[in-house]
Amino acid sequence: MQVRVWDLPVRIFHWVLVALLLFQVVSGKIGGSLIEWHLYCGYAVFVLVVFRVLWGFAGSTSARFASFLVKPAAALSFGARLLSRRAETYAGHNPLGGWMVIALLVSLALQVGTGLFSNDGISTDAPLAALVSIEVSDLLTDLHRLNFWVVVLLAAVHTAAALYHWLALKEDLIGAMFTGVKRLHAHETTAIFVSSWRALLVFACALAAVWLVVTV
C-alpha cells in the first residue's frame, strides 16, 4: 500500500539543497561576478544545514535522527544484505542511508564553516575572513576547496545508492522524495507528522542563527 513517509519540510530541504549545491559548483568554478552569489547561496546552504539538524530533533518521525541512526556494525550488516538483495525495506532512511545523512551534514557544515573564513585571492573576502589572519584564511580556503570534493563524492554515492534501489531493488526512493509516499506494508511504518507551523518556527530559528553568525 502507499504510505506517507516524508514530510514536506524534509522534501523541500532535499531539493532546494540539491539546486543550491549545483549552483555552488558552477559559480565556484566560474568565479568573477558570480562569487558574490556564491556567498549568498552559501548562506542559504548554512540555513538549510542548521534547519536540518534542528529538524532532526523536532521534526516528524522519519526526519528524526533517533529513528534512523543505528550502530555502525548494524549499518554494515545491512549493507551486506543490501548487496545480496536480501535487505528489508525501511519506511524512512535505512541504516546506511541514516549514516549518509550524517556524513553529508558534517561535510556540508565543514564546507560552510571554512567558506565563511575564505577568500578568493583577488577582491572578495567571506564575512568572517577579517577575524583571522590571511594565512589562516588561505588555509581554510584550501580546506574549503578540498572538502568540496568530499561533498561531491558523498553526493555521488548517495545518488548511486538511490539508483541501485530503483533499478535493482525496485524501490523508488527518488520518487518518494518528491511525493513523500512509499509503497510499504502497513505494519512497516508508524510515522507521526508534526505541524508545518513547527517547521516554519524551526526555519526562523535557523535563519536567525545564520544571520547572527554572518553579521558578527
ABEGO torsion letter per residue (X at the ends): XBBBABBAAAAAAAAAAAAAAAAAAAAAAAEEAAAAAAAAAAAAAAAAAAAAAAAAAABBAAABAAAABBBAAAAAAAAAAAAAGABBBBABBBAAAAAAAAAAAAAAAAAAAAAAABBAGBABBBAAAAABBAAAAAAAAAAAAAAAAAAAAAAAAAAAAAAAAAAAAGBBAAAAAAAGBBBBBAAABABBBBBAAAAAAAAAAAAAAAAAAAAX
